[in-house]
C-alpha cells in the first residue's frame, strides 16, 4: 500500500491534429469536450477512479470527490 503511483486530475480532453499542435503558442485556446462546470476526472495509473469539483482550501486548489467509480467503469 506504500507504493507510489501517478494520479492525474483531468480537467478535460480534446482531439487535436498534429499540425494544430505544432502551431500552439501562448494564448492559444483549445476547446475541450467537457462542458463548463463539469466534474474533473481522477485517474490513478491511467485508470478512472473518481470525479469531483474544484474547491479552494485556504490558499490552495483542491478537489472534492463527488463520485467514486466502480472498477472498469469510466465517467460519462
N, C-alpha and C positions, 0 to 999 in steps of 0.2 A: 504493500500500500504506500510505501515511501518512494516509489519510482517516479521521477518527474516525467510529465508528458505535456505536449503542446496543447494549449487551449486557445481557440480563436473566437473572437466576438465579432460576428459578421453583420455589418450594417446593411449590406445589400449585395446583389450580384448583377452582372451585365455581361453580354457577349459583345465583344468589340473586335473588329478586323485588325490584323497585324498592321496594315497600312495606317489605320487610325491611331493605334498605339504609338507608332513611330512619330506621330505628329503631336503627341502630348506635350504640353508646355504649361508653365504657371498660368493659372486662371482658366484652364480647360475645364469644361463641365462635362461629366459623364453621367448620363441618365441611367438610373438603376431600375430594376424590375419592381422593387418594393414601393408601396405607397408611403407617402409621408406619414409618420406616426406608427408605422408597423413595428412589431417587436424585432429585436435583434436576435440572431440565432447564435447559440453557444455550441461550438464543435470541439470535442475532445479527441485528439488524434485524428482529426478529419471527419469524425462521426458526429452527426447532430445529436445533442444530448438534451438541450433545453432551449427556452426562449424567454425573453423578458424585455423590460423597458429601461431606458437610461434614467438614472436619478443622480442627484448631487448630494454627497455626504461630506459635510464640512466644505473643504475647497477641492474635493476630488470627484471625478466622474466614477460612477459605479453602475452596476446592472442589478435590477430587482428581478429575480426569476419569477415568472408567472406561470410557466408550464414546464414540466419535466416529461420528456418523450419516452415512450416505450422503446426497448431495443429494436433496431431495424426500422423504426418509423421516422420519417422526415417531416419537417414543418411544411405547411402549405404556403 
